[in-house]
Structures are given as C-alpha cells and as structure tokens.
Amino acid sequence: MSGVDERLTALEIKASYGEDLLDRLNEVIVRQQREIDRLTAAVAALQRQVEALPAGPAFRSLRDELPPHY
C-alpha cells in the first residue's frame, strides 16, 4: 500500500467512527428530549394540582401546632 492509500484508509476509519459517535449522540439527545418533555408535563400537572388546592392561611405559626397541654 502506498502512503496515500494508508492515509486515505485511516481517514475513512476516522470518518466511520465519527459517524457512529454522531449517531449514538443523536440517540441520547432524542432520549433526553423525551424525558424532558415527560418531566415538563409532570411539573405542569403538579402545578395545576397545587393551583386547584383550596387557599389556606398564608402564614402558619408553630404555636398553632403545639399540643393542647402546652
């Protein structure tokens, strides 16, 4: 093999590894985006639940929670 052929083969191998890495990284990004979307929907559902709760006192003193014998 000539030097040019060896260099060309080495570059093709590197390009192949680069393409494989890019494909795997894209799969990770797609999986992460799905998880982000799922978590965003869960947070939105929790926010709706909190907003639907009846409004209680804005401030609760710890004295209000003391047992009666104090």
mmCIF file of the N, C-alpha and C atoms, coordinates in Angstrom:
data_MODEL
# 
_entry.id   MODEL 
# 
loop_
_atom_site.group_PDB 
_atom_site.id 
_atom_site.type_symbol 
_atom_site.label_atom_id 
_atom_site.label_alt_id 
_atom_site.label_comp_id 
_atom_site.label_asym_id 
_atom_site.label_entity_id 
_atom_site.label_seq_id 
_atom_site.pdbx_PDB_ins_code 
_atom_site.Cartn_x 
_atom_site.Cartn_y 
_atom_site.Cartn_z 
_atom_site.occupancy 
_atom_site.B_iso_or_equiv 
_atom_site.pdbx_formal_charge 
_atom_site.auth_seq_id 
_atom_site.auth_comp_id 
_atom_site.auth_asym_id 
_atom_site.auth_atom_id 
_atom_site.pdbx_PDB_model_num 
ATOM 1   N N  . MET A 1 1  ? 0.839   -1.181 0.000  1.00 0.00 ? 1  MET A N  1 
ATOM 2   C CA . MET A 1 1  ? 0.000   0.000  0.000  1.00 0.00 ? 1  MET A CA 1 
ATOM 3   C C  . MET A 1 1  ? 0.885   1.246  0.000  1.00 0.00 ? 1  MET A C  1 
ATOM 4   N N  . SER A 1 2  ? 0.475   2.198  -0.744 1.00 0.00 ? 2  SER A N  1 
ATOM 5   C CA . SER A 1 2  ? 1.252   3.437  -0.758 1.00 0.00 ? 2  SER A CA 1 
ATOM 6   C C  . SER A 1 2  ? 0.857   4.305  0.430  1.00 0.00 ? 2  SER A C  1 
ATOM 7   N N  . GLY A 1 3  ? 1.657   5.324  0.678  1.00 0.00 ? 3  GLY A N  1 
ATOM 8   C CA . GLY A 1 3  ? 1.382   6.224  1.796  1.00 0.00 ? 3  GLY A CA 1 
ATOM 9   C C  . GLY A 1 3  ? 0.052   6.931  1.660  1.00 0.00 ? 3  GLY A C  1 
ATOM 10  N N  . VAL A 1 4  ? -0.318  7.274  0.432  1.00 0.00 ? 4  VAL A N  1 
ATOM 11  C CA . VAL A 1 4  ? -1.593  7.964  0.197  1.00 0.00 ? 4  VAL A CA 1 
ATOM 12  C C  . VAL A 1 4  ? -2.757  7.026  0.506  1.00 0.00 ? 4  VAL A C  1 
ATOM 13  N N  . ASP A 1 5  ? -2.628  5.749  0.096  1.00 0.00 ? 5  ASP A N  1 
ATOM 14  C CA . ASP A 1 5  ? -3.688  4.777  0.369  1.00 0.00 ? 5  ASP A CA 1 
ATOM 15  C C  . ASP A 1 5  ? -3.859  4.561  1.872  1.00 0.00 ? 5  ASP A C  1 
ATOM 16  N N  . GLU A 1 6  ? -2.744  4.485  2.586  1.00 0.00 ? 6  GLU A N  1 
ATOM 17  C CA . GLU A 1 6  ? -2.802  4.291  4.043  1.00 0.00 ? 6  GLU A CA 1 
ATOM 18  C C  . GLU A 1 6  ? -3.460  5.484  4.717  1.00 0.00 ? 6  GLU A C  1 
ATOM 19  N N  . ARG A 1 7  ? -3.107  6.679  4.276  1.00 0.00 ? 7  ARG A N  1 
ATOM 20  C CA . ARG A 1 7  ? -3.702  7.883  4.858  1.00 0.00 ? 7  ARG A CA 1 
ATOM 21  C C  . ARG A 1 7  ? -5.193  7.949  4.541  1.00 0.00 ? 7  ARG A C  1 
ATOM 22  N N  . LEU A 1 8  ? -5.546  7.588  3.325  1.00 0.00 ? 8  LEU A N  1 
ATOM 23  C CA . LEU A 1 8  ? -6.952  7.591  2.937  1.00 0.00 ? 8  LEU A CA 1 
ATOM 24  C C  . LEU A 1 8  ? -7.740  6.577  3.762  1.00 0.00 ? 8  LEU A C  1 
ATOM 25  N N  . THR A 1 9  ? -7.171  5.383  3.957  1.00 0.00 ? 9  THR A N  1 
ATOM 26  C CA . THR A 1 9  ? -7.831  4.356  4.773  1.00 0.00 ? 9  THR A CA 1 
ATOM 27  C C  . THR A 1 9  ? -7.996  4.832  6.206  1.00 0.00 ? 9  THR A C  1 
ATOM 28  N N  . ALA A 1 10 ? -6.953  5.466  6.761  1.00 0.00 ? 10 ALA A N  1 
ATOM 29  C CA . ALA A 1 10 ? -7.026  5.984  8.131  1.00 0.00 ? 10 ALA A CA 1 
ATOM 30  C C  . ALA A 1 10 ? -8.116  7.047  8.239  1.00 0.00 ? 10 ALA A C  1 
ATOM 31  N N  . LEU A 1 11 ? -8.209  7.927  7.259  1.00 0.00 ? 11 LEU A N  1 
ATOM 32  C CA . LEU A 1 11 ? -9.245  8.960  7.278  1.00 0.00 ? 11 LEU A CA 1 
ATOM 33  C C  . LEU A 1 11 ? -10.644 8.360  7.166  1.00 0.00 ? 11 LEU A C  1 
ATOM 34  N N  . GLU A 1 12 ? -10.787 7.322  6.337  1.00 0.00 ? 12 GLU A N  1 
ATOM 35  C CA . GLU A 1 12 ? -12.087 6.667  6.209  1.00 0.00 ? 12 GLU A CA 1 
ATOM 36  C C  . GLU A 1 12 ? -12.486 5.998  7.519  1.00 0.00 ? 12 GLU A C  1 
ATOM 37  N N  . ILE A 1 13 ? -11.518 5.398  8.214  1.00 0.00 ? 13 ILE A N  1 
ATOM 38  C CA . ILE A 1 13 ? -11.805 4.766  9.506  1.00 0.00 ? 13 ILE A CA 1 
ATOM 39  C C  . ILE A 1 13 ? -12.237 5.824  10.515 1.00 0.00 ? 13 ILE A C  1 
ATOM 40  N N  . LYS A 1 14 ? -11.505 6.944  10.556 1.00 0.00 ? 14 LYS A N  1 
ATOM 41  C CA . LYS A 1 14 ? -11.863 8.024  11.485 1.00 0.00 ? 14 LYS A CA 1 
ATOM 42  C C  . LYS A 1 14 ? -13.249 8.578  11.165 1.00 0.00 ? 14 LYS A C  1 
ATOM 43  N N  . ALA A 1 15 ? -13.550 8.744  9.887  1.00 0.00 ? 15 ALA A N  1 
ATOM 44  C CA . ALA A 1 15 ? -14.871 9.253  9.497  1.00 0.00 ? 15 ALA A CA 1 
ATOM 45  C C  . ALA A 1 15 ? -15.964 8.277  9.915  1.00 0.00 ? 15 ALA A C  1 
ATOM 46  N N  . SER A 1 16 ? -15.681 6.974  9.778  1.00 0.00 ? 16 SER A N  1 
ATOM 47  C CA . SER A 1 16 ? -16.653 5.963  10.170 1.00 0.00 ? 16 SER A CA 1 
ATOM 48  C C  . SER A 1 16 ? -16.918 6.021  11.671 1.00 0.00 ? 16 SER A C  1 
ATOM 49  N N  . TYR A 1 17 ? -15.842 6.139  12.464 1.00 0.00 ? 17 TYR A N  1 
ATOM 50  C CA . TYR A 1 17 ? -16.011 6.253  13.919 1.00 0.00 ? 17 TYR A CA 1 
ATOM 51  C C  . TYR A 1 17 ? -16.767 7.537  14.271 1.00 0.00 ? 17 TYR A C  1 
ATOM 52  N N  . GLY A 1 18 ? -16.460 8.613  13.567 1.00 0.00 ? 18 GLY A N  1 
ATOM 53  C CA . GLY A 1 18 ? -17.152 9.877  13.809 1.00 0.00 ? 18 GLY A CA 1 
ATOM 54  C C  . GLY A 1 18 ? -18.636 9.782  13.520 1.00 0.00 ? 18 GLY A C  1 
ATOM 55  N N  . GLU A 1 19 ? -18.991 9.121  12.420 1.00 0.00 ? 19 GLU A N  1 
ATOM 56  C CA . GLU A 1 19 ? -20.410 8.942  12.083 1.00 0.00 ? 19 GLU A CA 1 
ATOM 57  C C  . GLU A 1 19 ? -21.124 8.092  13.125 1.00 0.00 ? 19 GLU A C  1 
ATOM 58  N N  . ASP A 1 20 ? -20.444 7.043  13.593 1.00 0.00 ? 20 ASP A N  1 
ATOM 59  C CA . ASP A 1 20 ? -21.037 6.179  14.619 1.00 0.00 ? 20 ASP A CA 1 
ATOM 60  C C  . ASP A 1 20 ? -21.257 6.950  15.913 1.00 0.00 ? 20 ASP A C  1 
ATOM 61  N N  . LEU A 1 21 ? -20.266 7.738  16.292 1.00 0.00 ? 21 LEU A N  1 
ATOM 62  C CA . LEU A 1 21 ? -20.395 8.541  17.509 1.00 0.00 ? 21 LEU A CA 1 
ATOM 63  C C  . LEU A 1 21 ? -21.533 9.540  17.370 1.00 0.00 ? 21 LEU A C  1 
ATOM 64  N N  . LEU A 1 22 ? -21.629 10.179 16.227 1.00 0.00 ? 22 LEU A N  1 
ATOM 65  C CA . LEU A 1 22 ? -22.695 11.145 15.990 1.00 0.00 ? 22 LEU A CA 1 
ATOM 66  C C  . LEU A 1 22 ? -24.072 10.488 16.078 1.00 0.00 ? 22 LEU A C  1 
ATOM 67  N N  . ASP A 1 23 ? -24.207 9.306  15.518 1.00 0.00 ? 23 ASP A N  1 
ATOM 68  C CA . ASP A 1 23 ? -25.478 8.574  15.589 1.00 0.00 ? 23 ASP A CA 1 
ATOM 69  C C  . ASP A 1 23 ? -25.839 8.251  17.037 1.00 0.00 ? 23 ASP A C  1 
ATOM 70  N N  . ARG A 1 24 ? -24.855 7.788  17.811 1.00 0.00 ? 24 ARG A N  1 
ATOM 71  C CA . ARG A 1 24 ? -25.137 7.452  19.212 1.00 0.00 ? 24 ARG A CA 1 
ATOM 72  C C  . ARG A 1 24 ? -25.483 8.701  20.019 1.00 0.00 ? 24 ARG A C  1 
ATOM 73  N N  . LEU A 1 25 ? -24.793 9.807  19.770 1.00 0.00 ? 25 LEU A N  1 
ATOM 74  C CA . LEU A 1 25 ? -25.102 11.053 20.482 1.00 0.00 ? 25 LEU A CA 1 
ATOM 75  C C  . LEU A 1 25 ? -26.495 11.558 20.121 1.00 0.00 ? 25 LEU A C  1 
ATOM 76  N N  . ASN A 1 26 ? -26.879 11.420 18.869 1.00 0.00 ? 26 ASN A N  1 
ATOM 77  C CA . ASN A 1 26 ? -28.227 11.816 18.462 1.00 0.00 ? 26 ASN A CA 1 
ATOM 78  C C  . ASN A 1 26 ? -29.285 10.983 19.184 1.00 0.00 ? 26 ASN A C  1 
ATOM 79  N N  . GLU A 1 27 ? -29.032 9.686  19.342 1.00 0.00 ? 27 GLU A N  1 
ATOM 80  C CA . GLU A 1 27 ? -29.964 8.831  20.073 1.00 0.00 ? 27 GLU A CA 1 
ATOM 81  C C  . GLU A 1 27 ? -30.094 9.284  21.527 1.00 0.00 ? 27 GLU A C  1 
ATOM 82  N N  . VAL A 1 28 ? -28.979 9.655  22.132 1.00 0.00 ? 28 VAL A N  1 
ATOM 83  C CA . VAL A 1 28 ? -29.007 10.137 23.522 1.00 0.00 ? 28 VAL A CA 1 
ATOM 84  C C  . VAL A 1 28 ? -29.820 11.424 23.612 1.00 0.00 ? 28 VAL A C  1 
ATOM 85  N N  . ILE A 1 29 ? -29.608 12.327 22.669 1.00 0.00 ? 29 ILE A N  1 
ATOM 86  C CA . ILE A 1 29 ? -30.328 13.595 22.682 1.00 0.00 ? 29 ILE A CA 1 
ATOM 87  C C  . ILE A 1 29 ? -31.830 13.370 22.523 1.00 0.00 ? 29 ILE A C  1 
ATOM 88  N N  . VAL A 1 30 ? -32.216 12.476 21.643 1.00 0.00 ? 30 VAL A N  1 
ATOM 89  C CA . VAL A 1 30 ? -33.643 12.180 21.451 1.00 0.00 ? 30 VAL A CA 1 
ATOM 90  C C  . VAL A 1 30 ? -34.234 11.611 22.733 1.00 0.00 ? 30 VAL A C  1 
ATOM 91  N N  . ARG A 1 31 ? -33.515 10.686 23.370 1.00 0.00 ? 31 ARG A N  1 
ATOM 92  C CA . ARG A 1 31 ? -33.991 10.102 24.634 1.00 0.00 ? 31 ARG A CA 1 
ATOM 93  C C  . ARG A 1 31 ? -34.112 11.167 25.718 1.00 0.00 ? 31 ARG A C  1 
ATOM 94  N N  . GLN A 1 32 ? -33.115 12.046 25.808 1.00 0.00 ? 32 GLN A N  1 
ATOM 95  C CA . GLN A 1 32 ? -33.164 13.103 26.815 1.00 0.00 ? 32 GLN A CA 1 
ATOM 96  C C  . GLN A 1 32 ? -34.307 14.074 26.558 1.00 0.00 ? 32 GLN A C  1 
ATOM 97  N N  . GLN A 1 33 ? -34.560 14.400 25.301 1.00 0.00 ? 33 GLN A N  1 
ATOM 98  C CA . GLN A 1 33 ? -35.660 15.313 24.987 1.00 0.00 ? 33 GLN A CA 1 
ATOM 99  C C  . GLN A 1 33 ? -37.000 14.702 25.351 1.00 0.00 ? 33 GLN A C  1 
ATOM 100 N N  . ARG A 1 34 ? -37.158 13.398 25.107 1.00 0.00 ? 34 ARG A N  1 
ATOM 101 C CA . ARG A 1 34 ? -38.395 12.719 25.511 1.00 0.00 ? 34 ARG A CA 1 
ATOM 102 C C  . ARG A 1 34 ? -38.572 12.788 27.029 1.00 0.00 ? 34 ARG A C  1 
ATOM 103 N N  . GLU A 1 35 ? -37.473 12.577 27.758 1.00 0.00 ? 35 GLU A N  1 
ATOM 104 C CA . GLU A 1 35 ? -37.534 12.637 29.220 1.00 0.00 ? 35 GLU A CA 1 
ATOM 105 C C  . GLU A 1 35 ? -37.853 14.054 29.688 1.00 0.00 ? 35 GLU A C  1 
ATOM 106 N N  . ILE A 1 36 ? -37.257 15.051 29.052 1.00 0.00 ? 36 ILE A N  1 
ATOM 107 C CA . ILE A 1 36 ? -37.553 16.451 29.397 1.00 0.00 ? 36 ILE A CA 1 
ATOM 108 C C  . ILE A 1 36 ? -39.021 16.751 29.144 1.00 0.00 ? 36 ILE A C  1 
ATOM 109 N N  . ASP A 1 37 ? -39.545 16.300 28.021 1.00 0.00 ? 37 ASP A N  1 
ATOM 110 C CA . ASP A 1 37 ? -40.965 16.522 27.713 1.00 0.00 ? 37 ASP A CA 1 
ATOM 111 C C  . ASP A 1 37 ? -41.860 15.854 28.743 1.00 0.00 ? 37 ASP A C  1 
ATOM 112 N N  . ARG A 1 38 ? -41.499 14.620 29.144 1.00 0.00 ? 38 ARG A N  1 
ATOM 113 C CA . ARG A 1 38 ? -42.290 13.898 30.149 1.00 0.00 ? 38 ARG A CA 1 
ATOM 114 C C  . ARG A 1 38 ? -42.245 14.629 31.486 1.00 0.00 ? 38 ARG A C  1 
ATOM 115 N N  . LEU A 1 39 ? -41.072 15.087 31.890 1.00 0.00 ? 39 LEU A N  1 
ATOM 116 C CA . LEU A 1 39 ? -40.945 15.789 33.163 1.00 0.00 ? 39 LEU A CA 1 
ATOM 117 C C  . LEU A 1 39 ? -41.650 17.149 33.132 1.00 0.00 ? 39 LEU A C  1 
ATOM 118 N N  . THR A 1 40 ? -41.591 17.821 32.011 1.00 0.00 ? 40 THR A N  1 
ATOM 119 C CA . THR A 1 40 ? -42.279 19.103 31.870 1.00 0.00 ? 40 THR A CA 1 
ATOM 120 C C  . THR A 1 40 ? -43.789 18.913 32.024 1.00 0.00 ? 40 THR A C  1 
ATOM 121 N N  . ALA A 1 41 ? -44.313 17.853 31.426 1.00 0.00 ? 41 ALA A N  1 
ATOM 122 C CA . ALA A 1 41 ? -45.743 17.566 31.559 1.00 0.00 ? 41 ALA A CA 1 
ATOM 123 C C  . ALA A 1 41 ? -46.093 17.223 33.006 1.00 0.00 ? 41 ALA A C  1 
ATOM 124 N N  . ALA A 1 42 ? -45.214 16.497 33.692 1.00 0.00 ? 42 ALA A N  1 
ATOM 125 C CA . ALA A 1 42 ? -45.465 16.145 35.096 1.00 0.00 ? 42 ALA A CA 1 
ATOM 126 C C  . ALA A 1 42 ? -45.457 17.394 35.971 1.00 0.00 ? 42 ALA A C  1 
ATOM 127 N N  . VAL A 1 43 ? -44.535 18.304 35.723 1.00 0.00 ? 43 VAL A N  1 
ATOM 128 C CA . VAL A 1 43 ? -44.478 19.549 36.505 1.00 0.00 ? 43 VAL A CA 1 
ATOM 129 C C  . VAL A 1 43 ? -45.727 20.381 36.245 1.00 0.00 ? 43 VAL A C  1 
ATOM 130 N N  . ALA A 1 44 ? -46.161 20.446 35.004 1.00 0.00 ? 44 ALA A N  1 
ATOM 131 C CA . ALA A 1 44 ? -47.371 21.205 34.682 1.00 0.00 ? 44 ALA A CA 1 
ATOM 132 C C  . ALA A 1 44 ? -48.587 20.606 35.386 1.00 0.00 ? 44 ALA A C  1 
ATOM 133 N N  . ALA A 1 45 ? -48.656 19.276 35.428 1.00 0.00 ? 45 ALA A N  1 
ATOM 134 C CA . ALA A 1 45 ? -49.772 18.620 36.123 1.00 0.00 ? 45 ALA A CA 1 
ATOM 135 C C  . ALA A 1 45 ? -49.726 18.925 37.613 1.00 0.00 ? 45 ALA A C  1 
ATOM 136 N N  . LEU A 1 46 ? -48.545 18.906 38.200 1.00 0.00 ? 46 LEU A N  1 
ATOM 137 C CA . LEU A 1 46 ? -48.419 19.238 39.621 1.00 0.00 ? 46 LEU A CA 1 
ATOM 138 C C  . LEU A 1 46 ? -48.793 20.690 39.893 1.00 0.00 ? 46 LEU A C  1 
ATOM 139 N N  . GLN A 1 47 ? -48.413 21.588 39.002 1.00 0.00 ? 47 GLN A N  1 
ATOM 140 C CA . GLN A 1 47 ? -48.782 22.996 39.170 1.00 0.00 ? 47 GLN A CA 1 
ATOM 141 C C  . GLN A 1 47 ? -50.298 23.161 39.126 1.00 0.00 ? 47 GLN A C  1 
ATOM 142 N N  . ARG A 1 48 ? -50.947 22.443 38.215 1.00 0.00 ? 48 ARG A N  1 
ATOM 143 C CA . ARG A 1 48 ? -52.415 22.520 38.151 1.00 0.00 ? 48 ARG A CA 1 
ATOM 144 C C  . ARG A 1 48 ? -53.040 21.989 39.440 1.00 0.00 ? 48 ARG A C  1 
ATOM 145 N N  . GLN A 1 49 ? -52.465 20.904 40.000 1.00 0.00 ? 49 GLN A N  1 
ATOM 146 C CA . GLN A 1 49 ? -52.994 20.354 41.247 1.00 0.00 ? 49 GLN A CA 1 
ATOM 147 C C  . GLN A 1 49 ? -52.829 21.346 42.391 1.00 0.00 ? 49 GLN A C  1 
ATOM 148 N N  . VAL A 1 50 ? -51.677 21.998 42.459 1.00 0.00 ? 50 VAL A N  1 
ATOM 149 C CA . VAL A 1 50 ? -51.429 22.973 43.531 1.00 0.00 ? 50 VAL A CA 1 
ATOM 150 C C  . VAL A 1 50 ? -52.384 24.152 43.384 1.00 0.00 ? 50 VAL A C  1 
ATOM 151 N N  . GLU A 1 51 ? -52.584 24.615 42.170 1.00 0.00 ? 51 GLU A N  1 
ATOM 152 C CA . GLU A 1 51 ? -53.491 25.744 41.951 1.00 0.00 ? 51 GLU A CA 1 
ATOM 153 C C  . GLU A 1 51 ? -54.929 25.379 42.289 1.00 0.00 ? 51 GLU A C  1 
ATOM 154 N N  . ALA A 1 52 ? -55.280 24.110 42.198 1.00 0.00 ? 52 ALA A N  1 
ATOM 155 C CA . ALA A 1 52 ? -56.645 23.674 42.488 1.00 0.00 ? 52 ALA A CA 1 
ATOM 156 C C  . ALA A 1 52 ? -56.883 23.476 43.982 1.00 0.00 ? 52 ALA A C  1 
ATOM 157 N N  . LEU A 1 53 ? -55.830 23.468 44.775 1.00 0.00 ? 53 LEU A N  1 
ATOM 158 C CA . LEU A 1 53 ? -55.985 23.296 46.225 1.00 0.00 ? 53 LEU A CA 1 
ATOM 159 C C  . LEU A 1 53 ? -56.681 24.514 46.815 1.00 0.00 ? 53 LEU A C  1 
ATOM 160 N N  . PRO A 1 54 ? -57.485 24.272 47.847 1.00 0.00 ? 54 PRO A N  1 
ATOM 161 C CA . PRO A 1 54 ? -58.129 25.430 48.493 1.00 0.00 ? 54 PRO A CA 1 
ATOM 162 C C  . PRO A 1 54 ? -57.069 26.302 49.160 1.00 0.00 ? 54 PRO A C  1 
ATOM 163 N N  . ALA A 1 55 ? -57.303 27.587 49.110 1.00 0.00 ? 55 ALA A N  1 
ATOM 164 C CA . ALA A 1 55 ? -56.345 28.532 49.693 1.00 0.00 ? 55 ALA A CA 1 
ATOM 165 C C  . ALA A 1 55 ? -56.439 28.469 51.208 1.00 0.00 ? 55 ALA A C  1 
ATOM 166 N N  . GLY A 1 56 ? -55.341 28.187 51.840 1.00 0.00 ? 56 GLY A N  1 
ATOM 167 C CA . GLY A 1 56 ? -55.285 28.147 53.295 1.00 0.00 ? 56 GLY A CA 1 
ATOM 168 C C  . GLY A 1 56 ? -54.651 29.424 53.816 1.00 0.00 ? 56 GLY A C  1 
ATOM 169 N N  . PRO A 1 57 ? -54.388 29.452 55.097 1.00 0.00 ? 57 PRO A N  1 
ATOM 170 C CA . PRO A 1 57 ? -53.737 30.649 55.641 1.00 0.00 ? 57 PRO A CA 1 
ATOM 171 C C  . PRO A 1 57 ? -52.345 30.805 55.022 1.00 0.00 ? 57 PRO A C  1 
ATOM 172 N N  . ALA A 1 58 ? -51.997 32.046 54.761 1.00 0.00 ? 58 ALA A N  1 
ATOM 173 C CA . ALA A 1 58 ? -50.712 32.315 54.123 1.00 0.00 ? 58 ALA A CA 1 
ATOM 174 C C  . ALA A 1 58 ? -49.568 32.026 55.080 1.00 0.00 ? 58 ALA A C  1 
ATOM 175 N N  . PHE A 1 59 ? -49.810 32.217 56.380 1.00 0.00 ? 59 PHE A N  1 
ATOM 176 C CA . PHE A 1 59 ? -48.762 32.004 57.378 1.00 0.00 ? 59 PHE A CA 1 
ATOM 177 C C  . PHE A 1 59 ? -49.322 31.168 58.513 1.00 0.00 ? 59 PHE A C  1 
ATOM 178 N N  . ARG A 1 60 ? -48.572 30.111 58.870 1.00 0.00 ? 60 ARG A N  1 
ATOM 179 C CA . ARG A 1 60 ? -48.992 29.285 59.996 1.00 0.00 ? 60 ARG A CA 1 
ATOM 180 C C  . ARG A 1 60 ? -47.905 29.351 61.051 1.00 0.00 ? 60 ARG A C  1 
ATOM 181 N N  . SER A 1 61 ? -48.327 29.700 62.237 1.00 0.00 ? 61 SER A N  1 
ATOM 182 C CA . SER A 1 61 ? -47.389 29.782 63.345 1.00 0.00 ? 61 SER A CA 1 
ATOM 183 C C  . SER A 1 61 ? -47.180 28.395 63.924 1.00 0.00 ? 61 SER A C  1 
ATOM 184 N N  . LEU A 1 62 ? -45.975 28.132 64.383 1.00 0.00 ? 62 LEU A N  1 
ATOM 185 C CA . LEU A 1 62 ? -45.702 26.856 65.035 1.00 0.00 ? 62 LEU A CA 1 
ATOM 186 C C  . LEU A 1 62 ? -46.500 26.738 66.338 1.00 0.00 ? 62 LEU A C  1 
ATOM 187 N N  . ARG A 1 63 ? -46.868 27.868 66.944 1.00 0.00 ? 63 ARG A N  1 
ATOM 188 C CA . ARG A 1 63 ? -47.676 27.835 68.163 1.00 0.00 ? 63 ARG A CA 1 
ATOM 189 C C  . ARG A 1 63 ? -49.055 27.263 67.903 1.00 0.00 ? 63 ARG A C  1 
ATOM 190 N N  . ASP A 1 64 ? -49.543 27.436 66.706 1.00 0.00 ? 64 ASP A N  1 
ATOM 191 C CA . ASP A 1 64 ? -50.851 26.880 66.355 1.00 0.00 ? 64 ASP A CA 1 
ATOM 192 C C  . ASP A 1 64 ? -50.790 25.364 66.307 1.00 0.00 ? 64 ASP A C  1 
ATOM 193 N N  . GLU A 1 65 ? -49.616 24.801 66.163 1.00 0.00 ? 65 GLU A N  1 
ATOM 194 C CA . GLU A 1 65 ? -49.459 23.363 66.038 1.00 0.00 ? 65 GLU A CA 1 
ATOM 195 C C  . GLU A 1 65 ? -49.013 22.702 67.343 1.00 0.00 ? 65 GLU A C  1 
ATOM 196 N N  . LEU A 1 66 ? -48.876 23.459 68.427 1.00 0.00 ? 66 LEU A N  1 
ATOM 197 C CA . LEU A 1 66 ? -48.468 22.885 69.704 1.00 0.00 ? 66 LEU A CA 1 
ATOM 198 C C  . LEU A 1 66 ? -49.593 22.026 70.263 1.00 0.00 ? 66 LEU A C  1 
ATOM 199 N N  . PRO A 1 67 ? -49.249 20.967 70.914 1.00 0.00 ? 67 PRO A N  1 
ATOM 200 C CA . PRO A 1 67 ? -50.274 20.143 71.561 1.00 0.00 ? 67 PRO A CA 1 
ATOM 201 C C  . PRO A 1 67 ? -50.995 20.949 72.637 1.00 0.00 ? 67 PRO A C  1 
ATOM 202 N N  . PRO A 1 68 ? -52.212 20.585 72.988 1.00 0.00 ? 68 PRO A N  1 
ATOM 203 C CA . PRO A 1 68 ? -53.027 21.374 73.927 1.00 0.00 ? 68 PRO A CA 1 
ATOM 204 C C  . PRO A 1 68 ? -52.433 21.477 75.322 1.00 0.00 ? 68 PRO A C  1 
ATOM 205 N N  . HIS A 1 69 ? -51.585 20.563 75.753 1.00 0.00 ? 69 HIS A N  1 
ATOM 206 C CA . HIS A 1 69 ? -51.089 20.622 77.118 1.00 0.00 ? 69 HIS A CA 1 
ATOM 207 C C  . HIS A 1 69 ? -49.981 21.627 77.317 1.00 0.00 ? 69 HIS A C  1 
ATOM 208 N N  . TYR A 1 70 ? -49.573 22.352 76.289 1.00 0.00 ? 70 TYR A N  1 
ATOM 209 C CA . TYR A 1 70 ? -48.548 23.375 76.455 1.00 0.00 ? 70 TYR A CA 1 
ATOM 210 C C  . TYR A 1 70 ? -49.148 24.691 76.793 1.00 0.00 ? 70 TYR A C  1 
# 
